[in-house]
């Protein structure tokens, strides 16, 4: 009998991908499913970005590149972080190009985590944050982020979760699945807590450009935080480039030196023609307007769901308005039904694909995640069907 890596007994497969796979099969069989489960922009990559990549391929950028990243893209990332977050990074020593946001998160955690270290992660949060820490032999401690506190942990909860083995705090704001993010004052207090206890902060900011009110603050912009913060980001959500798989890690130089080794032994490098296109996306003024237009489109759909919720006046479906990202974390706790069961029934009877809140942690039980990265028509039809189903129960 051959042995297996028992760490994987603790890891669940992605509920989002599992639902997407099921919907693909159902659609192929002739059913018309309203897919509101996947976190993939319904906007296409801007043609100008595609043209840059195509030209780069024609010009021969199809071989190995630097494992750190092309200087042009490293500088573009540094300029982006200064432009949008007000943080200065040295492109030559404090930035590393990655194969998307998940790979950037892997590089970050691999670079600072030792087996047995405790990792504090808010609950609910994207499952990969927990799964990756477990894969790297970390011990995950979930910190409750209840809906009643805007899906941000009460500060006392961080204190209660702290152990002598705690080494890392993982943040994801704006959050997947809730769209929430904390105030600058909260982040300052969290930075002070991290400094006092000699903790790293890994900050997943892939939804940072998708906000509807005041722009969220990067924790690295808080005074004293940069030296202990690892920023994870990608172009997937901001530029509708999910399939391109390009992102970056911004961190202290010593962390980047570790991360380069992890990158060399996992992907070697990101395709140079993709890096060329990414540098263009980050720097071209017209492309920044494309991102702003996408944000406006999501804002319109956010307002649509809010209007529908007022119109339908359901006692079963409570709408919590997201501050950012492109999800609604719908509160169906009044149904007193497991979120997996709710999603199964809604898929079966209403032909709407959703993700159960329990996939994001125990605090997500009773909620379902609905994306607004879909057409206005699908968002409206899907939300109406959810409410109609709930009100019939």
Secondary structure, DSSP 8 states (H G I E B T S, - for coil): -----GGGGG----HHHHHHHHHHHHHHTT---EE------SS---HHHHHHHHHHHHTT--S---SS--HHHHHHHHHHIIIII-----TTTSEEEESSHHHHHHHHHHHH--TT-EEEEEES--HHHHHHHHHTT-EEEEEE--GGGTTS--HHHHHHH--TTEEEEEEESS-TTT-----HHHHHHHHHHHHHTT-EEEEE-TTTT-BSSS----GGGSTTTGGGEEEEEESTTTTT-GGG--EEEE--HHHHHHHHHHHHTTTS---HHHHHHHHHHHH-HHHHHHHHHHHHHHHHHHHHHHHHHHHH--SS-B----SBTTEEEEE-GGG-S-HHHHHHHHHHHH-EE-EEGGGG-GGGTTEEEEE--S-HHHHHHHHHHHHHHHHH-
